[in-house]
Amino acid sequence: MLTLGTRLGEILCRTAIPRARVVATASVGQTRCLHKRVKPTFRHIPKQIKPHGGDDLPPLKNLLRSIRKKQPSPTNYIIRALEYPMDHAALIEIFPSILASLQNAKFRNNWKLIRALLPHLGRLREVVLLKRVLEIWMAKVEKRVELARVEGETLEPEKVEKWYHEFLAESAWHFSKADSWVAGQSEPLQNVAVLQYQSTVLVKHLLQTLAMLPSSSTCRLHLSAPFFEWLFVKRHLDYDLCQTLLSHALHHKIPLSTGVYSAAAMVALKEGHTSEAMALMKKREQEGVRGYIGSDDPIKEEREKVASVIANMLVAKTGSSPETLLQILEPYLSSETQPLPDASESCKDTVLYRHAWSILLSRLAREKSVTSEALLELSETMPVSCTVGHTMTCLVHGLMLRGELNKAWQILNTLADMEKNATDKKRGRYFDRVALAVGAQVCHRLHGLDAAIEYVDSWALRPWQSLPSPGQVDNSIKLDRVCLDVLLGLCKAEGAVSIAFRLWKAALPRWGVYADDSSLKVLVDGARYASQNKDMSEEEVFRERWRDMKAGFSFRRKEVEEDQFEAYDAAGFAKGPTSVLLDPPNNTWHDEHREKPWQMARSVFRKVLLGNWPGLSDVVSPLDEVEQTMMDRFSALFDGDSGITHSTPGPSSSTSPDTPLPAPHAPYTHISPSSSAFHSYIALLGYYSLPQEIPLSFAWMRSLGVKPKWKTLRLGLMYVGEAEGPRRWVKGPGGERRLVRDEEVLREWLQGWLEDDSRSLEGSEMSVPSEGDVAEFRRMFSKRNQRITAE
């Protein structure tokens, strides 16, 4: 009797396989376990406050008026005001008083105020304001520790750790609240990114704080075992934090559980560090460690065992051949009625089977030697309980890559029918937001971009709607930014930049999706190469070039108005039909907009930066720091000073209470651009001949603490060097005077900034690309006969 692994191997080795039928139906699988969420309790403020003003005004307005009149405002006034629901404008209005109170209040009252503030920050996804609160709170902790040292007070490390633990737990609840997504669906990715950022910042600061506490040479303070293991979950853990925690454990000889090793391996694997993930799994097996917290707990032991098996599967998926992967997964590809090796009966067998089949199909989908018929025949050997969206989406993706669009579409429709007939407890098992994202790509290739947008919009849950009822399919899936990024990517491929900007503006009011920096990057990239109309007639081309000529000869250069795109702020975006997202017939970009796509993308990016951080408008370009007037140069001939010293100002601190807050009506406070988003923005500026703004972009990155990638530095230096202006008189540190090019000035400025952070750059051991690196990069475009600018 042939084993299942032998049969699967024969299927993969066949060259001609008859067409297999598509899986049409499947019985209901095992119920997914949902952990019950317990909402933290908040203390009610019983004290009655009589606000100033007339009784005819609403209570919130009375409180805001009282807070504005009395500065600094009492903390209880602010806490009472925070009991009312607020929008972004109201929160910004009261936020200066909140910051002042956080700066001046006692540490205990400080925490009460933060607990009242976090629900608003989480509900509105105020990422920028959360960073301000984090910085001020960490500064207060430092002052509290210093005060204890001066007064001779002994602070218990457990007490200090509890402060950070409570902050992380409270913010994690409000940024991933249970009613923010539909039951049965995974947590939105934008929430996870925010939580991982704050976890990394707070844990690093906690380690620094523990180092400040008194300790002995034989017993150094470290994180407690429960808190250490609590951090090794997906909600908090990213690669940076994982490395910090592993280094801390190695330094203090903290034993690691199997769950910690598995979580660390999966994080390393997600970042593409396959060898590191394999080393972690191997070390776990060699040491044979067990959970050191609650190791007698059967539930925890079962979870660690399942996580360990899944981690082994994922490592094998990335670092092994298909044959080796098949051997590793074979015990978990058989029928669910057979016992699993090395697993207790209480282990969630179905979870392991689904992960095994998902990993196998996902890996084989990328193998060009595997045919679509082989994939379909493999899917027919799948246990019935594994026929869910988690596994079948991988099959659909593999069929789409091989051009079998009709088969892929048929499977998607089958999953949709199964989702429609599913009970309430099994909602989201057969068709979720991941299946919808893949389905949008299949629909696009079959029926076009408009149909793909209609497909997603028909499934998307509206923010004002109640949770879907059993059997409801339309408007039943809570979207996240992955679906938005997929649609923006399809618009980029089609050159439909006008639709992309509509989706960008409609995502939040229509679908409740908060775009993040990855969405901003896709939008900017799409506008970079967008043509205004692919099918423009000769007459339209002449008119367009005539408009460009008039704009070029105009002596009054018009700046892009911040609020000139009123069409994208229409209320119809929220509740209108799907057609409001699409282009009307015979639509051209110029008929709808006064600016070109790249100018509009530039305006959006600047609105994100200057709206969230108004203080960036005062940041000076590195090239402007060495600017000299003609009188300066003339005077230098007589006083012997033929140049000015190039200085490198330090980054601005956002912890100062005088730092400007986001604008009251800033629309993108949930976006904090990353180095990847800045790379796309710098590429946009260079491609459309705005190299003078590239040095300023680097200065903005420095002020925000965003470290550029090596390829971003090389790209920016190339564009600055191509648009070479007159050389500048610069006086170096040794007093020498010389004429230097803009590229050299910018390179020296970047070296002064990044010389201590070269390890944080990706792509090279050098902190800043040399002149030879930039020249070689420029020659690469010449060899490929590619333009580096639009002109």
C-alpha positions in Angstrom: 0.0 0.0 0.0 1.4 3.3 -1.1 1.8 6.0 1.5 0.4 9.5 1.0 3.9 10.9 0.6 4.6 8.4 -2.2 1.4 9.3 -4.0 2.1 13.1 -3.7 5.6 12.5 -5.1 4.2 10.7 -8.1 1.7 13.5 -8.7 4.5 16.1 -8.7 6.8 14.0 -11.0 4.2 13.4 -13.7 4.5 15.5 -16.9 1.1 14.8 -18.4 -1.7 14.7 -15.9 -5.4 14.6 -16.9 -7.4 17.6 -16.0 -8.9 17.2 -12.5 -12.1 18.4 -11.2 -12.2 21.5 -9.0 -13.2 21.1 -5.4 -16.8 22.3 -5.3 -18.0 21.6 -1.8 -16.6 20.7 1.6 -18.1 20.0 5.0 -17.7 22.3 7.9 -14.4 22.0 9.7 -13.6 22.3 13.3 -14.7 25.4 15.2 -11.9 27.9 15.6 -11.1 28.9 19.2 -11.6 32.6 19.9 -10.0 33.9 23.1 -12.3 36.0 25.1 -11.2 39.6 25.4 -11.6 41.3 28.8 -11.9 45.0 28.7 -9.7 46.8 31.2 -11.6 48.6 34.0 -11.4 52.4 34.2 -11.9 54.4 37.3 -14.7 56.8 37.2 -14.1 60.3 38.3 -16.8 60.9 40.9 -15.9 64.5 41.6 -18.4 66.9 40.1 -16.8 69.8 38.2 -18.8 73.0 37.6 -17.5 74.3 34.3 -17.3 78.0 33.5 -19.8 79.5 31.0 -23.5 79.4 30.5 -25.7 76.4 31.0 -27.0 76.5 27.5 -23.7 75.2 26.0 -23.0 71.4 25.8 -21.0 70.0 28.7 -17.9 69.3 26.5 -17.8 72.8 25.2 -18.1 74.1 28.7 -15.1 71.9 29.8 -13.0 73.0 26.8 -13.8 76.6 27.6 -12.7 76.1 31.2 -9.5 74.4 30.1 -8.6 77.2 27.7 -9.3 79.9 30.3 -7.3 78.3 33.1 -3.7 77.4 32.3 -2.3 75.1 33.4 -5.6 73.3 33.7 -6.3 70.9 36.5 -5.8 67.3 35.6 -9.3 66.4 36.7 -10.8 68.9 34.2 -8.9 67.3 31.4 -9.9 63.8 32.5 -13.5 64.8 32.7 -13.3 66.2 29.2 -11.8 63.0 27.9 -14.9 61.1 29.1 -16.8 62.6 26.1 -16.3 61.3 22.5 -14.0 63.5 20.5 -13.0 63.9 16.9 -9.5 64.8 15.8 -10.1 68.5 15.8 -11.4 68.5 19.4 -8.5 66.3 20.5 -6.0 68.6 19.0 -7.7 71.6 20.7 -7.2 70.0 24.1 -3.9 68.3 23.4 -1.7 71.3 24.4 -3.3 71.2 27.8 -2.8 67.5 28.0 0.9 67.8 27.2 1.3 70.6 29.8 -0.5 68.5 32.4 1.6 65.4 31.6 4.7 67.6 32.0 3.7 69.1 35.3 1.5 66.5 37.1 2.7 64.0 39.6 3.6 60.6 38.2 0.5 58.9 39.7 -1.9 61.5 38.2 0.1 61.3 35.0 -0.9 57.7 34.6 -4.5 58.5 35.3 -4.5 61.0 32.5 -2.9 58.6 30.1 -5.4 55.9 30.8 -8.2 58.4 29.9 -6.4 59.5 26.8 -5.5 56.1 25.3 -9.1 55.3 24.2 -9.2 58.4 22.0 -5.8 57.7 20.5 -6.7 54.1 19.7 -10.1 54.9 18.2 -8.8 57.7 16.0 -5.5 55.8 15.2 -3.5 58.9 16.3 0.0 57.4 15.7 1.7 60.9 15.7 0.1 61.9 19.0 0.9 58.5 20.5 4.5 59.1 19.9 4.4 62.4 21.7 2.7 60.8 24.7 5.3 58.0 24.7 8.2 60.4 24.8 6.7 62.5 27.5 5.8 59.5 29.6 9.3 58.0 29.3 10.8 61.3 30.3 8.5 61.3 33.4 9.7 57.8 34.3 13.3 59.0 34.1 12.5 61.9 36.4 10.7 59.6 38.8 13.7 57.3 38.9 16.1 60.2 39.4 14.0 61.6 42.2 14.0 58.3 44.0 17.8 58.2 43.7 18.2 61.7 45.1 15.8 61.1 48.0 17.2 57.6 48.8 14.0 55.8 47.9 14.2 52.2 46.8 12.3 51.5 43.7 11.5 47.8 43.2 12.3 46.6 39.7 9.0 44.7 39.7 7.1 48.0 40.3 9.0 49.8 37.5 8.3 46.9 35.1 4.6 47.0 36.0 4.4 50.6 34.8 5.5 49.6 31.3 3.4 46.4 31.4 0.3 48.4 32.1 1.0 51.0 29.4 1.5 48.3 26.8 -1.6 46.4 27.9 -3.8 49.4 27.9 -2.7 50.7 24.5 -2.8 47.2 23.0 -6.5 47.0 24.0 -7.5 50.4 22.6 -5.5 50.0 19.3 -6.9 46.5 18.7 -10.3 46.8 20.3 -12.7 43.9 19.9 -15.3 45.9 18.0 -12.8 47.2 15.5 -13.0 44.0 13.4 -15.5 41.3 12.7 -15.4 38.2 14.8 -13.6 35.3 13.0 -11.3 37.6 11.1 -7.7 38.4 11.9 -6.5 41.6 13.5 -5.9 44.5 11.0 -2.3 44.8 10.1 -2.1 48.6 10.7 -3.0 48.0 14.4 -0.2 45.4 14.7 2.4 47.8 13.2 1.5 50.5 15.8 1.6 48.1 18.7 5.0 46.7 17.6 6.5 50.1 17.3 5.5 51.2 20.8 6.5 47.8 22.3 9.9 48.2 20.8 10.3 51.8 22.1 9.0 51.0 25.6 11.0 47.8 26.1 14.2 49.4 25.1 13.5 52.3 27.5 12.6 49.8 30.2 16.0 48.1 29.9 17.7 51.5 30.1 15.6 52.3 33.2 16.5 49.0 34.9 20.1 49.8 34.3 19.7 53.0 36.2 18.4 51.3 39.3 20.8 50.2 42.0 22.0 46.6 41.6 24.9 44.4 42.6 27.7 43.0 40.4 26.5 39.5 41.0 22.8 40.2 40.6 22.0 42.5 37.7 18.4 43.5 37.1 16.6 42.0 34.2 13.1 41.5 32.9 10.9 39.1 34.8 10.1 35.8 33.3 6.3 36.4 32.8 6.8 39.8 31.2 9.6 38.5 29.0 7.5 35.7 27.6 4.4 37.9 27.4 6.3 40.0 24.8 6.9 37.1 22.5 3.5 37.3 20.7 2.8 38.6 17.2 1.0 41.7 18.6 4.2 43.1 20.2 7.1 41.3 18.5 9.0 42.6 15.5 12.5 41.8 14.4 14.1 44.7 16.2 12.5 43.9 19.5 13.2 40.2 19.1 16.9 40.9 18.7 16.9 43.1 21.8 15.1 40.5 23.9 17.3 37.7 22.8 20.4 39.7 23.5 19.0 40.6 26.9 18.3 37.0 27.7 21.8 35.9 26.6 23.5 38.6 28.7 21.5 37.8 31.9 21.3 34.0 31.2 17.5 33.9 31.1 16.3 30.4 30.1 14.2 30.4 26.9 11.0 28.3 26.4 10.1 26.4 23.2 7.5 29.0 22.5 10.1 31.8 22.7 12.4 30.0 20.3 9.5 29.3 17.9 8.3 32.9 18.0 11.8 34.3 17.4 12.3 31.9 14.5 9.1 32.9 12.8 10.0 36.6 13.2 13.4 36.0 11.6 11.8 34.0 8.9 9.4 36.9 8.1 12.3 39.3 7.7 14.0 36.9 5.3 16.7 35.7 7.7 16.3 32.0 6.9 19.7 30.8 8.3 19.0 32.6 11.6 15.6 31.0 11.9 17.1 27.6 11.2 19.8 28.2 13.8 17.1 29.1 16.4 15.1 26.0 15.7 18.2 23.8 15.9 19.3 25.4 19.1 15.9 24.8 20.6 16.1 21.1 19.7 19.6 20.7 21.0 19.0 22.3 24.4 15.6 20.5 24.8 14.3 23.5 26.8 10.8 23.5 28.2 8.5 26.3 29.2 9.8 27.7 32.5 6.6 29.6 33.3 3.6 27.4 34.0 5.3 24.4 32.4 2.8 22.2 34.1 -0.1 24.0 32.4 -1.4 21.6 29.7 -2.9 24.4 27.6 0.4 26.3 27.5 2.3 23.1 26.7 -0.1 22.3 23.9 0.2 25.8 22.4 4.0 25.6 22.5 4.0 22.2 20.8 1.7 23.5 18.0 3.8 26.6 17.6 6.9 24.6 17.4 5.6 22.3 14.7 4.3 25.2 12.7 7.7 27.0 13.0 9.4 23.9 11.7 7.0 23.8 8.7 7.7 27.5 7.9 11.5 27.1 8.1 11.3 24.0 5.9 9.1 25.9 3.4 11.8 28.6 2.9 15.0 26.7 3.2 14.2 23.3 1.8 13.6 21.8 -1.6 10.0 20.7 -2.5 11.0 17.0 -2.0 12.5 17.7 1.5 9.5 19.8 2.4 7.2 17.0 1.4 9.0 14.6 3.7 8.7 17.0 6.6 5.0 17.7 6.1 4.0 14.2 5.2 2.9 13.3 8.8 0.5 16.3 8.8 -0.9 15.8 5.3 -2.8 12.6 6.1 -6.4 12.2 7.3 -7.3 14.0 10.5 -8.5 10.7 11.9 -5.0 9.5 12.2 -3.0 10.5 15.4 -0.2 13.0 15.0 3.3 11.9 15.9 4.8 13.4 19.1 1.5 15.2 19.9 -1.1 14.6 22.6 -4.7 14.0 21.8 -5.6 17.4 23.1 -3.4 19.1 20.4 -5.4 21.0 17.8 -4.9 18.5 15.0 -6.9 20.4 12.5 -4.8 23.6 13.0 -1.6 21.7 12.1 -3.2 20.0 9.1 -4.4 23.3 7.7 -1.0 24.9 8.2 0.7 22.0 6.6 -1.5 22.1 3.5 -1.2 25.9 3.3 2.6 25.8 3.5 2.8 23.0 0.9 0.5 24.7 -1.6 2.1 28.0 -1.1 5.5 26.6 -1.8 4.5 24.6 -4.8 2.6 27.6 -6.2 6.0 29.3 -6.7 7.6 26.3 -8.3 7.5 26.7 -12.1 8.0 23.0 -12.7 4.6 22.2 -11.0 1.7 22.3 -13.3 -1.8 23.6 -12.5 -3.2 20.1 -13.0 -0.8 18.8 -10.3 -1.9 21.5 -7.9 -5.5 20.6 -8.5 -4.9 16.9 -8.0 -3.0 17.6 -4.8 -5.9 19.7 -3.5 -8.2 16.7 -4.0 -6.1 14.6 -1.5 -6.7 17.3 1.1 -8.8 16.3 4.2 -12.3 17.8 4.2 -11.7 19.9 7.3 -8.7 21.6 5.6 -10.8 22.9 2.7 -11.0 26.4 4.1 -9.9 29.8 2.9 -6.5 29.6 4.7 -5.4 26.7 2.4 -7.5 27.2 -0.7 -6.3 30.8 -1.2 -2.8 29.4 -1.8 -4.2 27.1 -4.5 -6.0 30.0 -6.1 -2.9 32.1 -6.1 -0.9 29.3 -7.8 -3.6 28.8 -10.5 -3.6 32.6 -11.1 0.2 32.6 -11.6 -0.2 29.9 -14.2 -3.0 31.6 -16.1 -5.7 29.3 -15.0 -8.0 32.2 -14.2 -11.4 30.4 -14.8 -10.5 27.6 -12.4 -9.2 30.0 -9.8 -12.4 32.1 -10.1 -14.6 28.9 -9.8 -12.8 28.0 -6.5 -13.3 31.5 -5.2 -17.0 31.3 -5.9 -17.2 27.9 -4.2 -15.5 29.4 -1.1 -18.0 32.3 -1.2 -20.9 29.8 -1.3 -19.5 27.9 1.7 -19.1 31.2 3.6 -22.7 32.1 2.9 -23.9 28.8 4.3 -21.6 28.9 7.3 -22.9 29.3 10.8 -22.1 32.4 12.9 -19.3 30.7 14.8 -17.6 29.6 11.6 -17.9 33.0 9.9 -14.7 34.0 8.2 -13.4 30.5 7.9 -13.9 30.1 4.2 -13.7 33.6 2.8 -11.8 36.4 4.6 -9.9 39.5 3.7 -6.9 37.5 2.4 -9.1 35.5 0.0 -10.7 38.8 -1.0 -7.3 40.3 -1.8 -6.4 37.4 -4.0 -9.8 37.4 -5.6 -9.4 41.0 -6.6 -6.3 40.1 -8.5 -8.1 37.2 -10.3 -11.1 39.4 -11.0 -8.8 42.1 -12.4 -7.2 39.7 -14.9 -10.5 38.2 -15.9 -12.8 41.3 -16.1 -10.7 44.4 -15.7 -9.9 47.0 -13.0 -13.5 48.4 -12.6 -14.8 44.9 -11.9 -12.1 44.2 -9.4 -13.0 47.4 -7.4 -16.7 46.5 -7.6 -15.9 43.0 -6.4 -14.0 44.3 -3.3 -16.6 47.0 -2.6 -19.4 44.5 -2.6 -17.7 42.4 0.1 -16.5 45.4 2.2 -18.2 46.1 5.5 -19.1 49.8 6.0 -18.0 51.5 9.2 -21.6 52.6 10.0 -23.1 49.2 9.4 -23.8 46.7 12.2 -22.0 43.4 12.2 -23.1 41.0 9.4 -25.9 38.6 10.2 -25.6 34.8 9.6 -25.7 34.1 5.9 -24.9 37.6 4.9 -22.2 37.8 2.3 -22.5 41.4 0.9 -20.7 43.9 3.0 -19.5 41.3 5.5 -15.7 41.6 5.5 -13.8 44.3 7.4 -11.0 45.3 5.1 -7.5 46.3 6.0 -4.7 48.1 4.3 -3.6 44.9 2.4 -6.7 45.0 0.3 -6.2 48.7 -0.2 -2.6 48.2 -1.3 -3.7 45.5 -3.7 -6.2 47.8 -5.4 -3.6 50.6 -5.5 -1.2 48.2 -7.1 -3.7 47.3 -9.7 -4.3 50.9 -10.5 -0.5 51.4 -10.8 -0.3 48.5 -13.3 -3.2 50.0 -15.4 -2.0 53.6 -15.2 -5.3 54.5 -13.6 -3.9 57.1 -11.3 -7.2 59.0 -11.0 -8.9 55.9 -9.6 -6.0 55.4 -7.2 -6.4 58.8 -5.7 -10.2 58.1 -5.3 -9.4 54.9 -3.5 -6.9 56.7 -1.3 -9.4 59.3 -0.2 -12.4 56.9 0.1 -10.6 54.2 2.1 -11.3 55.6 5.5 -14.9 57.0 5.2 -16.1 54.2 3.0 -14.4 51.1 4.3 -12.9 52.2 7.6 -9.4 51.4 6.4 -6.5 53.5 7.8 -3.9 53.8 5.1 -0.3 53.5 6.3 3.1 54.3 4.9 3.1 51.3 2.5 -0.1 52.5 1.0 1.5 56.0 0.6 4.5 54.4 -1.1 2.3 52.5 -3.7 0.3 55.7 -4.4 3.5 57.8 -5.0 5.0 55.0 -7.2 1.8 54.9 -9.2 1.8 58.6 -9.8 5.5 58.6 -10.7 5.1 56.8 -14.0 1.4 57.6 -14.7 0.6 58.9 -18.1 -2.3 61.3 -18.2 -4.1 59.3 -20.8 -2.8 56.3 -22.7 -5.1 56.9 -25.7 -4.6 60.7 -26.2 -5.2 62.0 -29.7 -2.7 64.3 -31.4 -4.9 67.3 -30.7 -5.0 66.4 -27.0 -1.2 65.9 -27.0 -0.8 69.3 -28.5 -3.0 70.9 -26.0 -1.2 69.2 -23.1 2.2 70.3 -24.4 0.9 73.8 -24.9 -0.2 73.9 -21.3 3.2 72.8 -20.2 4.9 75.5 -22.3 2.7 78.2 -20.8 3.4 76.9 -17.3 7.2 76.9 -18.0 7.2 80.5 -19.3 5.0 81.8 -16.5 6.9 84.3 -14.3 4.6 83.6 -11.4 5.2 80.1 -10.3 2.0 78.7 -8.7 2.4 76.6 -5.6 0.2 73.6 -5.2 -2.7 74.5 -3.1 -3.2 72.2 -0.1 -7.0 72.1 -0.5 -7.4 72.2 -4.2 -8.7 68.7 -4.6 -12.2 69.2 -3.2 -13.6 66.6 -5.5 -12.0 63.9 -3.3 -13.6 65.2 -0.1 -17.2 64.7 -1.3 -19.5 63.1 1.2 -20.7 60.7 -1.6 -17.5 58.7 -1.2 -18.8 57.2 2.1 -22.3 56.1 1.1 -22.4 56.5 -2.7 -22.5 53.6 -5.2 -19.3 52.0 -6.4 -19.3 54.2 -9.5 -18.0 57.1 -7.4 -14.7 55.3 -7.2 -14.4 54.8 -10.9 -13.6 57.0 -13.9 -16.6 58.3 -15.8 -16.8 57.6 -19.5 -14.4 59.6 -21.7 -12.7 61.0 -18.6 -9.3 62.6 -18.9 -7.0 63.7 -16.0 -6.9 67.3 -17.0 -10.7 67.6 -17.2 -10.9 66.7 -13.5 -7.7 68.1 -12.0 -5.6 71.2 -12.4 -2.3 69.5 -11.5 -0.5 66.5 -12.9 -0.5 63.2 -11.1 3.0 63.5 -9.8 2.3 67.0 -8.5 -0.8 65.7 -6.6 1.3 62.8 -5.1 3.9 65.3 -4.0 1.2 67.4 -2.4 -0.2 64.4 -0.6 3.2 63.4 0.8 3.9 67.0 1.9 0.5 67.2 3.5 1.3 64.0 5.5 4.6 65.5 6.7 3.7 69.1 7.3 0.3 68.3 8.6 1.5 65.9 11.2 4.7 67.8 12.0 4.3 71.5 11.3 7.7 72.2 12.7 9.3 70.6 9.6 8.5 73.8 7.7 11.4 75.4 9.7 13.9 72.7 8.8 16.7 74.0 6.6 18.1 72.1 3.6 21.7 70.9 4.0 22.7 72.9 0.9 21.2 76.1 2.3 23.4 75.8 5.3 26.5 76.7 3.2 24.8 79.3 1.0 26.6 82.6 0.6 25.6 85.8 -0.8 27.8 87.7 -3.3 28.7 90.2 -0.5 29.9 87.3 1.7 32.2 86.1 -1.1 33.4 89.6 -1.8 34.1 90.3 1.8 36.0 87.0 2.2 38.6 88.3 -0.2 39.7 90.9 2.3 39.2 89.2 5.7 40.8 86.0 4.6 37.6 84.0 5.3 36.6 82.6 1.9 33.9 80.4 3.1 31.6 79.5 6.0 32.0 76.5 8.1 29.6 73.7 7.3 27.8 72.8 10.5 25.5 69.9 11.1 22.6 70.8 13.3 21.2 68.2 15.7 17.8 66.6 15.2 14.9 68.4 16.7 13.4 67.0 19.8 9.7 66.3 19.7 9.5 66.1 23.5 9.5 69.8 23.9 6.1 71.3 24.8 6.8 74.1 22.3 7.0 71.6 19.4 4.1 72.3 17.1 1.2 69.8 17.2 -0.5 68.3 14.1 -2.9 70.7 12.4 -6.4 70.5 13.8 -7.7 69.2 10.4 -4.7 67.1 9.5 -6.2 64.1 7.6 -3.2 61.7 7.9 -2.3 61.6 11.6 -2.4 57.8 11.3 0.5 57.7 8.9 4.2 58.0 9.8 6.3 57.6 6.7 9.0 55.0 6.8 12.3 54.9 4.9 10.6 53.0 2.0 8.0 55.8 1.6 10.7 58.4 1.6 12.6 56.4 -1.1 9.6 56.6 -3.4 9.1 60.3 -2.7 12.8 61.1 -3.4 12.5 59.0 -6.7 9.5 61.1 -7.6 11.3 64.4 -7.0 14.3 63.3 -9.0 12.3 61.9 -11.9 10.3 65.1 -12.3 13.4 67.4 -12.0 13.0 68.7 -8.5 16.4 67.7 -7.1 16.6 70.8 -5.0 14.0 69.3 -2.7 15.9 66.0 -2.2 18.4 67.4 0.4 15.4 68.9 2.3 13.8 65.5 2.3 16.9 64.0 3.9 16.8 66.8 6.5 13.1 65.9 7.2 14.1 62.2 7.7 16.7 63.3 10.2 14.3 65.4 12.2 11.8 62.5 12.3 14.5 59.9 13.2 14.0 57.9 10.0 17.2 56.2 8.8 17.4 56.0 5.0 18.4 52.9 3.2 21.7 52.8 1.3 19.9 52.6 -2.0 18.0 55.8 -1.1 21.2 57.7 -0.4 22.6 56.5 -3.7 19.5 57.6 -5.6 19.4 61.0 -3.9 23.1 61.7 -4.5 22.7 60.7 -8.2 19.9 63.2 -8.8 21.6 66.0 -6.9 24.8 65.3 -8.9 23.0 65.3 -12.2 21.5 68.7 -11.6 24.8 70.2 -10.7 24.7 73.9 -9.9 27.5 76.4 -9.2 30.1 75.2 -6.8 29.9 76.5 -3.2 32.6 78.0 -1.0 32.9 75.7 2.0 35.3 75.9 5.0 36.1 72.5 6.3 36.8 71.5 10.0 40.5 72.1 9.5 40.1 75.6 8.2 40.8 74.7 4.5 38.8 76.6 2.0 37.6 75.0 -1.2 34.9 75.0 -3.9 32.7 71.9 -3.7 29.9 70.5 -5.7 26.4 70.0 -4.3 26.8 66.3 -4.3 29.9 66.5 -2.1 28.2 68.9 0.3 25.3 66.6 0.7 27.5 63.6 1.1 29.5 65.2 3.9 26.3 66.2 5.6 25.0 62.6 5.4 28.2 61.3 6.8 28.0 63.6 9.7 24.6 62.3 10.4 25.0 58.6 9.8 28.6 58.0 10.8 27.4 56.5 14.1 24.5 54.6 12.6 26.1 52.8 9.6 24.9 49.4 10.9 21.3 50.5 10.6 21.6 51.0 6.8 20.8 48.2 4.4 22.7 47.2 1.4 26.3 48.1 2.2 28.7 48.3 5.1 29.5 51.9 4.2 27.4 54.6 5.8 27.1 56.7 2.7 27.7 55.7 -1.0 30.9 57.0 -2.4 31.3 59.0 -5.6 32.3 55.8 -7.4 29.1 54.1 -6.2 27.0 56.9 -7.5 28.8 57.0 -10.9 28.4 53.2 -11.3 24.7 53.5 -10.6 24.4 56.3 -13.2 26.2 54.1 -15.8 23.8 51.3 -15.2 20.9 53.5 -16.5 23.0 54.5 -19.5 23.8 50.9 -20.4 20.1 50.0 -20.2 19.2 53.0 -22.2 16.8 54.1 -19.4 15.9 57.7 -18.6 16.3 59.0 -15.1 14.0 61.9 -15.6 10.7 62.4 -17.3 12.0 65.1 -19.7 
